[in-house]
Amino acid sequence: MYKLEPLLTDTTLNINAEFGALFTTGNTESTSILSKLALDYEMDNWRHKYTFESLFIQYDQIDSETNKRTSVTSDERYTLNAEGYYKITDTKSALIFWGNEFDRFGQYRSISSLVVGYNFRAIDGSLIKLDVNVAPGYTFIESDNGSTESAPVVRGSAIYSWRVSRTSRFTQNVTFETSSINTRVVMESALTAKIHGSMLMKVSYQATSDDDVDDGTANFNTQTSVTLVVNF
């Protein structure tokens, strides 16, 4: 991974803030805001990672009868993850993961998972790295009708990183969670390029698939974004 110039000098702590927004006016008025905050902290044999993501989309519509403009929120999602890795060897570690997603307009209003498992680095090259996680645990799911379910879950992930050049990097992340309630697969491809100092430009494409959805609900959703990333 190439180095950025941090705004803070504590090498055990790394903070990345990511932000993207789109505002339109005129015939169509809308607001789209995408943000992400990631904190990575190392202490002795432990590595802690915390991430928070949010997506908010709102547009204005005009009532044909009253000719009044009203704001309508079409998407609102928040994700909070906490991960802990305990070093066993240079390439292996035990892990604990807690994740929670809130989706105001999704079929699953909230999904919370707690898993404990194993992490290892499958590829550890100078330009290419591949980390793999496998962890069983338990998931708690609330549907849009207010009903809640819980079940054992298996979570797996693969994080691929390729340093394309001194100033750019390509990453491919694949995560799945499978239980008797639902199987979700999330794939994200991203290309980041250093702009100046501690700033990056990031272009990403994310696809999410759920195998158990109601009729009329899409089981495959995508998100394409261009964001600015600042390394603190």
N, C-alpha and C positions, 0 to 999 in steps of 0.2 A: 504494500500500500504506500502511495506517495505521501510525503509529508506536507502539511499545511502550516502556515505560521499562526500559532494559537494566540488568542487575545489574553489568555491566562497562562502562566508559566508552570503550573503544577502538572508534572508529566503523568501522575497517577490518575488524574481527572481529565476527562475529555467530554465536552459538551458541543452538540451540533443542533442548531436551530434552522428549520426549513420553513419557507413561506412562499405561497403562490396565491395570486388573486386575479379575478377578472370582473370588471365592472362595465356594464353597457347602459347607454342612455338613448333616448330618442323614441322610435317606434316600440322598441323593446327595452325595458329596464330590468336589469338583473344583477345579482351579486353572487360570486362564487369565491369561497375562501378555503384554501387548503393549508394546513400547518402541521408541523411535526417537531417534537423536541426529544432528543436522545441524550442520555447521560451514561457515561461509561466510567466505572471507578474500580481501581485495583488496590487490594490491600492484602499483604502477605500472600497466602495461597488462594485467596478468593478474588473473583472478578464479578462485579455487580453491573447490571445493565438495566436501565429503565427507559421506556419510550412512551410518549403520548402523542396521539395523532387525532386530528379533527378534520371534518369536511362539512361545509355548510353551503347550501345553494338556495337562493331565494330569488323570485322574480315577481314582477308586478303584472297584474291582469286588470282589464277594464270591464266592468259590468255593462253588458249591452243595453240593459234597461235603464239603469240609473246613471250610466256614464261615469261612475266613480272608479278610481284606481285603488286596488287593494293589493297588499303584499302576500304572497303565498310561498311558504317554505316547502321545497320539493325533496330535499335531502338533508339529513342531519345525522352524522355519525361520529362517535368518539371511541377511541381504542387506548387502553392503558395496559402495558405489559411490564412485568418485573421478572428478571432472570438472575440466577446466581450460579456460578461455576466454581467448583472446588478442584484445584489442580491435583491430579494424580501423577502424571508424567508431563513431559513437554507437549505431548500431542493428545493426551487423554484427560478427561475430567468428569466428575459427577455433576449433575445439574438439577436445579429445581426451577420450575417455571410457573408463574401465575399470570393469566391473561384475562382481560374482560373487554368485551365490545358491546357498545350500545348503539342500536340502529333504530331511530325513531320511526322510519317508514318501511323497515324490512319485515319479512315474515317472522324472523327471530328477533324480538325486541332486545334481548341481551343474551350473550353467551359468555360464561365464565368457566375457565378450566384451570385445574391445579394438577401438575404432573411432576414426577421425579424420575430421572433417568440418567442417560449416558451420552457424552459428547466425545467425538474424536475427530482429528484432522486427517482426512483421507489423502489429501494432496498438500504438500508444504513446499512448493517451489518458490523461486525468487520472484516470479511474475504471476503465477497461478496458485491459488489456494482454494481448498474445498473442505468445509466443515459439515459434519453430519451429526444430527441429534435424534435420539430415539428415547421416548419416555412414556410410560403408562401413567394413568391417573384417573381423575374424575371430572365430569363436566356437568354444569348446571345451565339449563336453557329455559328462557321465558319466551313464549310465543306472543304474537301480536294480540291474541285474544285474552291474554293475562294468565293462561295456564303455564305451569312450570313442570319441568321434567329433569331428572338427573340419571346418569348412567356412567359406567366405566368407559374410559376413552383411551385411545393410543394416539400420541402426537409424534410426528416425525418432521424433520426439516433438513434441507440441504442449502448451504450458503456458498455460492461460487463467486470468486473474485479474480478478475484478470486485470493486471496493470497494463493498459494498452500503451501508455507512454509515460513520460515523467510528469505530465500534467493531466492525465485522464485515466479513468478506470471504468470497467464494465462489471456489473454485478447481476447475478441471477439467483433469486431466492425462491424456493419451493417449500410450502408448508402444507401438511395435511393433518386433520383431526378426524378420526373415525370412531363412531359409537353406534349403539342401536337406534339412536334418535336421528342422527344425520351424519353425513360425511362431507366435510368441507375441504376444498383444495384451493390454496391461494398461491398464485405465481406472480412474481414481479421482476421485470427486466429494467435496468437503469444504467444510464451512461452519465457520468459526472466529469466535468472539466473545470480545472482551476482557472479562475478569472484573474484574481489579484490578491496577494496576501492570504487572508483567511477566508476568502469568498470563493464559492463554487456555483456553477450552473448545473442543474440536474434535469434530465429528461427521462421520464419513467412511464412504463406501461404495466398496469396491474389487472389481473383477471381473477375472479372469484367464482367458484362453482359449488353449488349445494345440490345433493342428490335427492333431498326430500323437501319439496315445496308444494304449495297449494296450486290448484289449477288457476291459470291467469297470472301467476307469479313467475318471473324469469328465474331460471336456475343458474344462469351464467351472466355475470355482470363485469364490465370493464371500466377502467379509469386511466386516462392519459393525462399527464401533467408536465408542466415546465415550472421549476421552482428555483429559488435562490437559497443557497445553503451557506450559513456562517459558522465557522469553527471557533469556539471560545477557548 
